[in-house]
Amino acid sequence: MKGPARWIALVTILGMVAVACSGNSGDPDPSAGTSVEPAKGGTLHIGVSSEPASAAMDPAKEYYSLSWEQMRCCLLRTLYSTNGQALAQGGLDLRPDLAASLPEISEDGLTYTFAIKRGVKFAPPFQKEEITADDFIRALEREATPAASSGGYSFYYSPIVGFDDFGAGNANEIAGLKAIDDYTLEMTLSEPTGDLGWRMAMPATAPIPPNGNAPLGAAEGHNADYGRFMVASGPYMFEGSEDLDFSVPADDQEPVAGYTPGRSITMVRNPSWDESTDDLRAAYVDSIEIQIGGAVADLYDKVQTGDLDYVFDPPEAAALKQYSTDPSLKDRLHVNPTSGTSYASMNLGAPPFDDIYVRKAMNLIWDKTGGRQLGGGPLTGVNAGHIFPNSLLNNVLADYNPYATPNDSGDIGLAQDR
């Protein structure tokens, strides 16, 4: 394997094993390469066993893949994003979202100029506000503010000139951010940052609307609970968002009705969303209801009773076997690849793992296929040949497997030879 600190059991491709209604709905089959256009309308009922309570859908600090996807697919738009598909369907291609095009980059790689789409507006109650360059600056200023982004990922934006100075209270603005005009954002970096476009696709950079003279606009005063007051820019918004009152102090505001952390989420269509400005989201259903909490097995039972259409959590091995073999359930099982690696760690400071040859032997003796079978079989993942998910490397190391054994079942003889 690559890197002595770990050895790998398998690559987990089930960030979500989702059970969803299919039938005549025409759900896309990623393996087929073609899909039937689903009908629009109705309500999608989703179950998920839990959500992290600490972040509660706050884009400045949320660090949970399912919450990120709810923001990407539904609630928030960013300068750049993805199409939400697997690698084979272009899922790793960075695409303009609220940006009109990919950025212009100076020859030294330190200045980025982003052109912003015109005419895109926020969800109610800010439906009259057009999204402009200042709204992205406001979001980044909030991300730089420790009280608002504590536990988040503000360090991703430290290369922006003045970002850390602003966060430390040593500057009144982020020097490297400039709104050239309403539709042009200029960003100056202190060092080349090749993945800046991806960083600008993360929810912390989603625009925040102005609110009078409040420095952080609609997010002012909501360091701990902006998720319940979040103003959407995507095709959906939390139910009741139109009733939010940002004209009163934050302490007097009533949170949105459609989101109760740890219990439920209800999203409805954002009337400001214009599909002609959005090439990345189809927004088929009229509303999405998410039940939070409950045992995973019970959630899958609710699919069979018709109370749920979709479960975010991977099923336990018994349920996975049932859904993958029962003819009446088989077409409702959808495997959605995700870029993650499962591995076992070693303490390199303790014998015998302080010996590199022991570590090499462990890689060769490990029965990856057997371990995967215990976890639910081939549907749960593919056996890894190295630490990095191939989808993150565009498959350039797809054939790299320095510790290959017959059938990935481990080989004592090869291990002893090390």
N, C-alpha and C positions, 0 to 999 in steps of 0.2 A: 504494500500500500504506500501511498505518498504521505510522508511525515511519520516520524517514529512515535508520536504521542498517542496514536489511536490505531485501532484496527476496526474493520467494518463488518457488521453482520449483513446488512442489506440496505438498499435505498428504499425508503418508504415513499411510495407514490400515492398513498392515501392520506393526504392532508385532509381531504374530505372523502369518505365513501358515502355518497348521497343516495338516498332512496327517493325517487321522484315519480310523480304521475307521468305516464307516457301514453299508452293506448294510441289514440288518434291525434295526440297533441303535436306529434312530429318533433320530439326532442332530438337535437343533434347528436349523432354518434361520432365522437372524435376519431374513432378508428376507421370510419367509412370515408371520410374526406368530403362528404356531401351531407346536406341536411334539408329538411322540409320546413318551410316557414311556419312557425306556430301561430295559432290564432291569438288575437289580442283580446284583453279584457279579463275579468274575474279577479279572484283573490288567491294568492299563493300562501299556503299555510306551512310554516317551517317550525321545526323543533330543534333546540340545541340545549345540551345539558347544563352549560354554565357560560358565563362571560367574566372577564377580569373586572372586579369591582373598582379597582383603584383608578382606572382611566375613564371608565364610563363614557365611551364614545367621544372623548375629547380629542380632536385631531392633533393637538399639540403634543400629546403624550401617549396616545393609544399605540400599543406595540403588540397587537394580537392580530394574526392573519385573517381571522374571520371578520373582525371588526373593520380591518382595512378593506376587505372585499365588499362589505356592506357600504362603506364610504365610496369605493371606486365604482361599483356597479350602479349605485342608486342615489346617494346623498350629495356627494361632493365631486366637483371637477377641478382639475389642476392644469397647469400649463401643458404637461405631457402625461400620457397614460398608456395603458396597453388595451388590447381587445378582450382580455379576460379568457383567452383560449390557451390551449396547450402549445408546446414548442412547435409541433408540426403544423399548427394553424397560425403561426406567426406570433405566438404569445410573448416572445422575448423581443419583439420589435417595438422600439419606443416610437410613439405616434403623437402628433399634435392633438391636443384636446382643447383647452382654452387658448392655446397659442395658435396662431394662423399658420405657422410653419416651424421647422426645426430652427434652432437659434443661429444667428450669425456669430462667428467666433473670430476674435482677432488673431493675428499671426502668432503672437506669443502665448495664446491660450488663456489669457487672463481677463479678457472682457467679452461678455456674452450680451447679445442684444436680442430680446424676445419681442416679437410682434404679437399683439393680442387681438383675438377676434372681436369684431364690433357687434354691438347690438345684443349681447348676451346679458341677461338680467338675473338677479337673485330671486329666490323664492319669497313669497309673502312672509312677513309684512314689509319686505324691502323690494317688492316687485317693480317699483319705479326706478330702482338703482341699477344702472348699467355697470357691469364688472369692468374695472379699469386697472391700470398699473399700480395705483396707490393701494388697492385692495390686497395685492400680493405682498407689497412692502409691509402692510399692516400685519399680515399673517406671519411674516418672517420676524418682525419686531416682537410679536407675541411669543414665537418660538425661542427667541433670544432672551426672553424675560424669565428668570429662574422660577419665580412664583407661579407662572402659568404653565411652564413646560417641565416641571420637576418630574423626574422618572421617565422622560421622553428621550428624544434623540437629537437635541439641539446641536450636538457635536458634529453632526453631518454638515452643518452650515458654517462652521468655524472658518473655512477658507474664504468666505465673503469678507472683504475688507471692512473692518469695524464691527463685525457681528459680535465678537466676544467683548469688545469695548462697550458696546451698547448694553449687553447683558450684565456687565459689571457695574453699570451706572456711571461710566466714565465718558459717555457721549450721549447727546440728545437724539441722535439718529444713526442709522447704519450707513457709514460713509460709502460703502460699495454698492448701495442701491439708489437708483435714480430713475424717477419717472420722467422720461424725455417728453412725453405727452401722454394723453389718456391711454393710448394704445401701444406704447413702446416702453419697455422696461429694460434698463441697462444694469448689468451686474458686473462688478469688478472683483476679481479674486486675488488673493495673496500668493497663490500657487496654482499650477495647472491641476484641474480636477476633472479627469476624463469621464466620470460618471455623473457629472452635474445634472444632466438631463433626467436621469433616474431619480436623483435626490429631489428634483423639482416635480416629480410625479407622486411624491409621498403626501399623505393627507395634511400634514402640518403646513404645507405651502398653499392649501386651498384658500381662495380669497375670502376676506372678511369684510362685510359692508361697513361704511362709515355710519356713525351715530352721533350727530352733532359734533361737539369738540372733543369727544372721548378719544384718547390716544389709540386705544385698541378697538374702537368702533363698537360693534354689537357684542364683542367679547369682553368689553370693559367690566371689571368687577366679577367676572366669572372664572377666576383662576382654577377653582376646584370643580366647577359644574357646567362648563360651557357645552358639554354634550347634550344637556337638557335644554339649551337655548340656542343650539347651533342653527345657523341660517344656511339653508341648502343652496346648492348651485347645480345639482344634478337633476335627473328626471323625477326624483321622488323627494319628499320632505316628510318629517315626522307629522303625524296627524295632529291637528290643532296648532300648527306653526303660525297660521294666520292670526291667531289670537294673542301671540306674544306681544307684550307692551314694553318696548325699549325706551319709552319716553320718561319712565320713572326710574329711580335708583335701582341698582342691581338687587339690593336686599329686598325690595318691594315687588320684584317681578315674580310672576307665577310661571313655573317651568312648563314646557310643552307637555300636552296630555298624552302624546303618542309614544313616549319612551319612559318606562320605569326601570331603572337599572336593576339587573338581576332578576327581572320578572317578565317583561314583555316589551316588544317594539311593534309599532304599527306605522307603516309608511304608506302615504297616498301620493297621487300624482302631483307634481309641482306644476301649477298652471303657467309658470314663466318659462318652463323648458320648451325649447324649440328644436325638434329633431333635425331640422335642416342645418343646425350648427354643431351637431354631435354625430360623428361617424362611428363612435365606439360603443354606443349603448342602444339596444333595441327597445327596451322598456315595454315589454309585451303586456304584463298584467297591470290592472288598475290599482291594486293595493297589495301589500305584503304584510302579513302578520307573523311575528316570530314569538313563539313561546320559549321562555328561558327557564331552565330547571327541569329536574326529573332524571330518573335513571335512563341510561341509553337504551337498555332493553325495552323499557316501557314506551319510549319514543318510537321505536320501530314497531311495536305492537299497535300504536296509534295510526301508523301508516296503513296497516292491514284493516283497521276498522274505519278508515276514511277520515279520521280526525286530523291527520297531517298529510301533507303532500311530499314533504322533503325533510330529511334529517341531516344536519351538518356533521354530526359526530360519526366517526368510523364505527361500524358495528362490531360487537364482540364476535369472537370466532364462530360461535354457534349461529348467530344471526347471519353472518356472512355466508356460511355454508348453506343456510336455508334459502337465502335470497339468490344465491348463485346456482342452486340446483332445482328448486321448485319451479316448474314451468309456469305457474300462475304468478310468480313473483320475479322471475328472472329478468323480464324486460323492464323492471322498475329499478334495477340496480345500475348505477352509473358511477364509473370510476373516473375521478378527476385528478390527473397527475399534478403533483406539487414538487417543488425543488427542495427536497430535504433528504438528509442522510441519517440513518440510525446507526449507532456505533457503541462499542463498549470501550470504556476508558481504562487506562493503566496508570498507576502511581510509579513514575519513572525513577523515583528516589528510593524505592523499596525493592529489595530482592524478591523474585528473580527478574523483575521487569526492568531493572537497571542495566541488564545485559541485552544489547541490541540483537544478539542471535536468538535469545529467548523470545523477543518480540516478533522477530521474523518467523520463528517456528509457530508462534500462536496464530499468525495470519494464515499459515499453511494448514494448520490442524483444524481450524474452525469450520464446522459444518454449516455453511450459510444456508444451504437448501433446507436442512432440517430445522434451523432456527426460523426461517421464513414460514415453514409449514406449521410450526407451533403458533405462529401469529395469525394464521388464516389462509396460508397458501399463496400461490402466484399473484392473486388479485391484490395482495397487500404491498407488493413491490417487486423490484428486480434486484438481483444480487449485484452488489457494487464491486468494482475492481479498484476503486480509488476513492479518496475522501470527498472530492468535489462532485456534486450532482452534474451529470452531463448537460442538462438543460441550461445550466449557468455558464457553460463553456462552449455552447453552440456545438456540442458533440465532438470537439477536436480531440478529446481523449477517450472517445467511446470504445476504442480497441485497446486501451492501456489497462492491463491487468497483471501486475508483476507477481501476484500470489495466486494465480489460477490453479485450480485442482479439478480433477475429473468430476463433472456434474456439480461443481461447487460444493462438494460434500466433505472436503478436507482430506488430507493424505498424510498419514503418520510417517510413512517412509520419506516423503519430501521434507517434512518437518525435522526428522532426525538428521537428515543430510545437512541441515543448516547449523 
